[in-house]
Amino acid sequence: MNIPSDPVILLSFINTQLRDNYPSLSEFCNANDIDEKEIADRLSLIGYEYNHENNQFL
């Protein structure tokens, strides 16, 4: 899967995918062969962290 490179667009893309299609970040990453740490690291650069309870980056 080709994911957005811009971190703000990536945030919107990932949160939409999590809301609409996946019960967790791990399941999204596994299904799309994406490194979970890479996503978390990229979004942490703009101040967002994954919240398991809400299943989104906040």
C-alpha positions as CSV (number, residue, x, y, z in Angstrom):
1,M,0.0,0.0,0.0
2,N,1.2,3.4,-0.9
3,I,0.7,5.8,2.1
4,P,0.9,9.6,2.1
5,S,4.3,11.1,2.8
6,D,3.0,14.4,4.2
7,P,2.5,13.8,8.0
8,V,-0.7,15.8,8.2
9,I,-2.3,13.9,5.3
10,L,-1.0,10.6,6.7
11,L,-2.7,11.4,10.1
12,S,-6.0,11.9,8.3
13,F,-5.5,8.8,6.2
14,I,-4.6,6.5,9.1
15,N,-7.3,7.8,11.4
16,T,-9.9,7.3,8.6
17,Q,-8.7,3.8,8.0
18,L,-8.8,2.9,11.7
19,R,-12.2,4.4,12.1
20,D,-13.8,2.7,9.0
21,N,-11.9,-0.5,8.5
22,Y,-9.6,-1.7,11.3
23,P,-10.1,-2.4,15.1
24,S,-6.4,-1.5,15.8
25,L,-3.2,0.0,14.4
26,S,-1.6,-3.4,14.5
27,E,-4.3,-4.9,12.3
28,F,-4.1,-2.1,9.8
29,C,-0.3,-2.4,9.6
30,N,-0.4,-6.2,9.3
31,A,-3.1,-6.2,6.6
32,N,-1.1,-3.6,4.6
33,D,2.4,-4.8,5.2
34,I,3.4,-1.5,6.9
35,D,5.8,-1.0,9.7
36,E,3.8,0.1,12.8
37,K,6.8,1.8,14.4
38,E,7.5,3.9,11.2
39,I,3.9,5.2,11.3
40,A,4.1,6.0,15.0
41,D,7.4,7.7,14.6
42,R,6.3,9.8,11.6
43,L,3.2,11.0,13.4
44,S,5.0,11.7,16.6
45,L,7.0,14.3,14.7
46,I,3.9,16.4,14.5
47,G,2.8,15.6,18.1
48,Y,0.5,12.7,17.7
49,E,0.5,9.4,19.5
50,Y,-1.6,6.3,19.0
51,N,-4.4,5.9,21.6
52,H,-5.4,2.2,21.9
53,E,-8.7,3.0,23.7
54,N,-9.9,5.4,21.0
55,N,-8.1,3.5,18.1
56,Q,-6.8,6.7,16.6
57,F,-3.9,9.1,16.7
58,L,-4.5,12.0,19.1
